Amino acid sequence: MFEKIKEFLNGKKAYLIALLFAVLVLIPVLTGEIVPEKVFAVAGAIGFGFIRLAIQKLSGNKGWRSYAAVVVVVGITVSTSVGLVISPQILEMIYGGSVVLGIVGARKAVGDLVPYMK
């Protein structure tokens, strides 16, 4: 059963995250309920991770930077959701560093795609 689910999700994970974002954006419009920012942060990090996995599959690049960024964003978001108090300045530094790691990691991985595309 797990193999069937895995096979179904193959090549569709990033699209499912995009669909999730569309639904999250429509929730306030349709229901008036506010979706917490943390939900968007976690969904975005997971979506970035899925895209990074796709790049890895094509290029073979197994760099750690973008995966570390995903883990940090999800970890901090979940931690603060369950009550961990972190000052806004520290959060900005952590998220900023995660973005830099993610961008550098993705850039290196995309650079490895160039020979693949020729």
N, C-alpha and C positions, 0 to 999 in steps of 0.2 A: 504494500500500500504506500509506504513512504517513497519507494522508487517511482510510483506513478505520479505522486505529488511533485517530486523533484523533477521528473521529466516534463510535467505540465508547466512548471515555473521556469524551466530552462529558456532563457532569452526574453522573459516577460517581467522580471522582477522590477526593473527600473520603470517600466510602464505602469505596473501596479502601484508603485510609490507615487507616480505622477497622478494617477487616478485618485489615490488617497488624498493628495493635496487638493485636487479639484473638489472632492467631497468636503474636506475640511474648510475650504473657502466658502462653499455653499451653505454649510450648517448655520452660520449666523444669519444669512439672508433668509433662509427658509424657516428657521425656528426661533431666531432671536437670541439663541444661546451663544456665549462667547467661548471659542476654543482657546485653551491656554497656549501661550507662546511655546511652552516646553514641548508640546505635542509636535509643533512644526519643527523645532530644533532636532528632536529625535528622528522624525520621519526624514528630514533633510540629510542627516548624518547617515542613516541607513541607506537612503537612495544613493548618496555619494559612494558608500561602500559597495553597493551593487554595481555601479558604473566602473569603479576601480577593479572589481573582480572581472568584469567583461574585458577591460583593457589587459589585465593580467593573462586572461585566457588567450587573447590574440598575440600578445607580445612576449609572454613568458616572464615579464618583469615581476619579481616578487618582493619589491621594495616594501619597507615597513612604515614609511612616513604617513601615507594616507590612511592606512589601517589604524595607526596610532591616533590620528586625528579623529576618526570615527569613534574609537573606544573612549577617548577623552570626552568628546561632546556628549555621547550617550551616558557615560558614567557620571559626569557632573550634573547633567540634567536630571537623571534619575535620583541622584543623591540629594539635590536641592528639592526635588519633589517630595521626598520622604522626610524632609525637615532639617537637613544639614544647612546651616547658615554660613554663607560665604559672602564676604563684602563685594559690592558691585565692582570695585576696582580690581580685585583679584579675579573675579569672573571674567571681566573684560580681558585681562592678561591671558587667562587660560584659553578663552575662546579665540582670541587673536592669535595666540601661538598655535592653536589647533588648525586654524585656517591656513596659516603659513605652512605648517607641516603638510596639510592636505594638498595645497596647491603645488608645493615643491614635489611631493610624491607623485601626484598625477602628471606633472610636467615631465618628470623623468620617465615615467611609464609611457606616456604618449610619444616621447622621443624614441623609445624603443620600437614603436609601431612603424616608423618610417621605412626601415628595411623590409618590413612585412608587406608594405603597400606597393613596393616597386615590382 
